[in-house]
Amino acid sequence: MAERTDIQAIIFDFDGLILETEAPVYRSWCEVYERFGLELPFSEWGKIIGTANAEHFNPLSQLERLIGRELNHDEILRQRRERELAMIHAQPVMPGVLACLQDAKAMGLKLGVASSSSRDWVTGHLERLGLLDFFECIRTSDDVERTKPDPALYQLVLQALHVTPQEAIVFEDSPNGITAAKRAGLFCVAVPNEITRLLPIEHADMVLGSLADIRLPDLLRQVVAKRQGDML
């Protein structure tokens, strides 16, 4: 068995961290706006990344306000969804994810997923990508009343894996996800993608350009050293 640290579990976000789904969602909405000669401002879109809570910004309602008339919701949403899924299915697993999962298993670590998306969405993609069996626990929007930035998803994963916040670390990509992890008392490593690197992620404990930048044993040693340094 590979070297162990005092960290017993790794918890992954899903969208934008394991699979790049966030850029296709945004681009598909941008294409809808472009059909009406408009731009979808990223400043508004960024508010809903990493959460299922769209109360801050609804792109279709905003579009209707901008053009001053009602639209055929079913048709627009169907076309946009088809475009989104086509782009997502063309995406590979994010760089470094598979190696990280393999390292975690070799180290005897527990693995979980905490996602604001639905269970069918997360497990369907994980199964398609051949990654589902790596995870002992998957908690999604189906399991909680409030998704990220609320900490409930992470708290449920900790309970299911039977570890304390001090015994786990989180990989996240979005401000809402980072906030949720920190509220749950977890050490959070931000791994932003092309969309979320444009958002404020300074509240993460560490930031990586990609999970391919460092192997998991070396990263965990850095996490432990940083924790110890922060306590001095």
C-alpha positions in Angstrom: 0.0 0.0 0.0 1.2 3.5 -0.8 2.1 6.1 1.8 -0.7 7.3 4.0 -1.3 10.7 5.6 -3.8 11.7 8.3 -6.2 12.4 5.5 -8.6 9.5 5.1 -11.0 10.7 2.3 -11.2 12.8 -0.8 -14.4 14.4 -1.9 -15.0 15.6 -5.4 -17.3 18.1 -6.9 -18.6 16.8 -10.3 -19.5 19.5 -12.8 -16.5 21.4 -14.1 -14.2 19.3 -11.9 -14.5 15.7 -13.1 -16.2 16.6 -16.4 -16.3 19.9 -18.1 -20.0 20.5 -18.2 -20.0 24.2 -17.2 -18.6 25.7 -20.4 -21.0 23.8 -22.6 -24.0 25.0 -20.5 -22.9 28.6 -20.7 -22.0 28.4 -24.4 -25.4 26.8 -25.3 -27.2 29.7 -23.5 -24.9 32.2 -25.3 -26.0 30.7 -28.6 -29.7 31.2 -27.6 -29.0 34.9 -26.9 -27.1 35.3 -30.1 -30.1 34.2 -32.1 -31.8 37.3 -30.8 -28.8 39.6 -31.4 -27.9 39.7 -27.7 -25.0 38.7 -25.4 -25.4 36.7 -22.2 -23.2 38.6 -19.6 -20.8 36.3 -17.8 -21.1 38.6 -14.8 -24.6 37.4 -14.3 -24.0 33.8 -15.3 -21.2 33.4 -12.8 -23.6 33.8 -9.9 -25.3 30.4 -10.5 -22.2 28.3 -11.3 -21.9 25.5 -8.8 -25.4 25.6 -7.4 -28.9 24.4 -8.5 -30.4 27.6 -7.0 -31.3 29.8 -9.9 -33.0 32.5 -7.9 -30.3 35.0 -8.6 -30.4 34.7 -12.3 -32.7 32.9 -14.8 -31.3 33.2 -18.3 -34.7 32.6 -20.1 -36.6 35.1 -18.0 -33.8 37.6 -18.5 -34.0 37.1 -22.3 -37.7 37.7 -22.3 -37.2 40.9 -20.4 -34.6 42.1 -22.8 -36.7 41.4 -25.9 -39.9 42.5 -24.3 -42.0 39.4 -25.2 -42.7 35.9 -24.1 -41.0 33.0 -25.8 -41.8 29.3 -26.4 -40.0 27.9 -23.4 -40.4 24.3 -24.3 -38.9 24.7 -27.7 -36.0 26.9 -26.7 -35.1 24.7 -23.7 -35.3 21.5 -25.8 -32.9 22.9 -28.5 -30.5 24.4 -26.0 -30.4 21.1 -24.0 -29.7 19.1 -27.1 -26.8 21.5 -28.0 -25.5 21.4 -24.4 -25.5 17.5 -24.3 -23.8 17.3 -27.7 -20.9 19.4 -26.4 -20.7 17.6 -23.1 -20.6 14.2 -24.6 -17.6 15.3 -26.7 -15.7 16.2 -23.5 -13.1 13.9 -22.0 -12.5 13.4 -18.3 -10.8 16.5 -16.9 -6.9 16.3 -16.9 -5.4 14.4 -13.9 -8.8 13.1 -12.6 -8.2 9.5 -13.4 -4.7 9.4 -12.1 -5.9 11.2 -8.9 -8.6 8.5 -8.4 -6.2 5.7 -9.0 -3.7 7.2 -6.5 -6.4 7.6 -3.9 -7.4 3.9 -4.3 -3.8 2.8 -4.1 -3.5 4.8 -0.8 -6.6 3.2 0.6 -8.5 6.5 0.8 -12.3 6.8 0.7 -13.8 8.6 -2.2 -17.0 10.6 -2.4 -18.9 13.0 -4.7 -20.9 16.1 -3.6 -22.8 17.7 -6.5 -25.5 20.2 -6.8 -26.7 18.4 -9.9 -29.2 15.5 -9.9 -28.2 11.9 -9.1 -29.2 10.7 -12.6 -27.0 13.4 -14.1 -23.9 12.6 -12.0 -24.1 8.8 -11.9 -25.0 8.6 -15.6 -21.9 10.5 -16.6 -19.7 8.7 -14.1 -20.9 5.3 -15.4 -20.4 6.4 -19.1 -16.9 7.6 -18.3 -16.0 4.4 -16.4 -15.5 6.2 -13.1 -18.6 5.2 -11.1 -17.0 2.3 -9.2 -14.3 4.5 -7.7 -16.8 6.2 -5.4 -18.2 4.9 -2.1 -20.6 7.7 -1.7 -22.4 10.1 -4.0 -24.7 12.9 -2.7 -26.6 15.2 -5.0 -29.4 17.7 -5.2 -31.8 14.8 -4.7 -30.5 14.4 -1.1 -30.8 17.9 0.2 -33.2 20.8 0.5 -30.5 23.4 -0.3 -27.5 22.9 -2.6 -24.2 24.7 -2.6 -23.2 27.2 -1.2 -25.1 25.5 1.7 -22.8 22.9 3.4 -25.4 20.1 3.6 -24.1 18.1 0.7 -20.6 17.9 2.1 -21.9 17.1 5.6 -23.9 14.2 4.2 -20.8 12.8 2.4 -18.7 13.1 5.6 -21.4 11.2 7.5 -21.6 8.5 4.8 -17.8 8.0 4.7 -17.5 8.1 8.5 -14.8 10.7 8.5 -14.5 14.1 10.2 -13.8 17.3 8.3 -10.2 17.2 9.5 -9.8 13.8 7.9 -11.0 14.8 4.4 -10.1 17.3 1.7 -12.3 18.6 -1.2 -11.6 19.3 -4.8 -13.8 22.1 -6.1 -13.9 24.5 -9.0 -16.5 27.2 -8.3 -17.0 29.9 -5.6 -20.3 28.4 -4.5 -18.7 25.0 -4.1 -15.7 26.4 -2.2 -18.0 28.3 0.1 -20.0 25.1 0.8 -16.8 23.1 1.6 -15.4 25.8 3.9 -18.8 26.1 5.7 -18.6 22.3 6.3 -15.1 22.8 7.9 -13.2 21.2 5.1 -9.8 21.9 3.5 -10.6 22.9 0.0 -8.4 22.7 -3.1 -9.7 24.8 -6.0 -9.1 23.4 -9.5 -10.8 26.0 -11.7 -11.7 25.3 -15.3 -11.8 27.8 -18.2 -15.1 29.2 -16.9 -14.6 29.3 -13.2 -11.0 30.6 -13.3 -12.7 33.9 -14.2 -14.5 33.9 -10.8 -13.3 34.7 -7.3 -11.8 31.6 -5.8 -9.4 33.2 -3.3 -11.3 31.7 -0.3 -10.0 28.2 -1.2 -7.1 26.9 0.9 -5.1 26.0 -2.2 -5.4 26.5 -5.9 -4.2 24.2 -8.7 -4.2 24.9 -12.4 -5.1 21.3 -13.0 -5.2 18.0 -11.2 -2.5 16.9 -13.6 -0.1 19.5 -12.1 0.8 17.2 -9.1 0.3 13.6 -8.0 -2.0 13.0 -5.1 0.6 11.8 -2.6 2.7 14.9 -3.1 -0.4 17.1 -2.9 -1.5 15.5 0.4 1.9 16.1 1.9 1.5 19.8 1.0 -2.0 19.9 2.5 -0.7 18.5 5.7 2.2 20.9 5.9 -0.1 23.8 5.2 -2.5 22.8 7.9 0.3 22.5 10.3 1.7 25.9 9.3 -1.7 27.5 9.7 -2.0 26.2 13.2 1.3 27.8 14.3 
